[in-house]
Amino acid sequence: MNNRLKVLRAERDWSQAHLAEQLGVSRQTINALETGRYDPSLPLAFKIARLFALPIEAIFISD
C-alpha cells in the first residue's frame, strides 16, 4: 500500500519524531510507514486521517 504520509508531513514541516509523538507511535513506525515497509492498523490509519483532517483514501492508496 502506498501513502502520501511523507508529503503531508513535509507540507506541515513536521519531523518524523513530531508526527510519531502526535500519533503515539515510534519514529521507526513513521519511517516504516513512509517507506512502505509497514501498513498501518485500522485504528492507526484513522488516527492519521483525523490528524491530517483528510479521508483515509486521500492518504493511503491501494496498489
C-alpha positions in Angstrom: 0.0 0.0 0.0 1.4 3.4 -1.0 0.7 6.5 1.0 1.2 10.3 1.0 2.4 10.5 4.6 5.9 11.9 3.9 4.4 14.6 1.6 1.7 15.6 4.1 4.3 15.7 6.9 6.7 17.8 4.9 3.9 20.3 3.9 3.5 20.9 7.7 7.2 21.0 8.3 6.9 18.2 10.9 9.7 15.8 11.7 9.1 12.0 11.8 9.6 12.3 15.6 6.9 15.0 15.9 4.4 13.0 13.9 5.2 9.9 15.9 4.6 11.8 19.1 1.2 13.1 17.9 0.1 9.6 17.0 1.6 7.8 20.0 3.9 5.6 18.0 7.7 5.4 17.5 9.7 7.4 14.9 10.7 4.0 13.4 7.0 3.2 12.8 6.6 6.5 10.9 9.7 5.7 8.9 8.4 2.2 8.1 5.0 3.6 7.0 6.6 6.2 4.8 8.9 3.7 3.1 6.1 1.2 2.6 7.6 -1.5 4.8 4.6 -1.4 7.1 0.9 -1.0 6.6 -0.9 0.7 9.5 -3.6 -1.0 11.6 -7.1 0.4 11.0 -7.1 2.3 14.3 -3.7 4.0 13.4 -5.0 4.8 9.8 -8.0 6.5 11.4 -5.7 8.5 13.8 -3.6 9.6 10.9 -6.6 10.6 8.9 -8.0 12.6 11.8 -4.7 14.3 12.5 -4.4 15.5 8.8 -8.2 16.2 8.6 -8.4 14.0 5.4 -10.3 10.9 4.5 -8.2 7.7 4.7 -8.4 7.3 1.0 -6.7 10.7 0.5 -3.6 9.4 2.4 -3.4 5.7 1.7 -3.5 4.4 -1.9 -4.1 0.8 -2.7 -1.6 -0.8 -5.1 
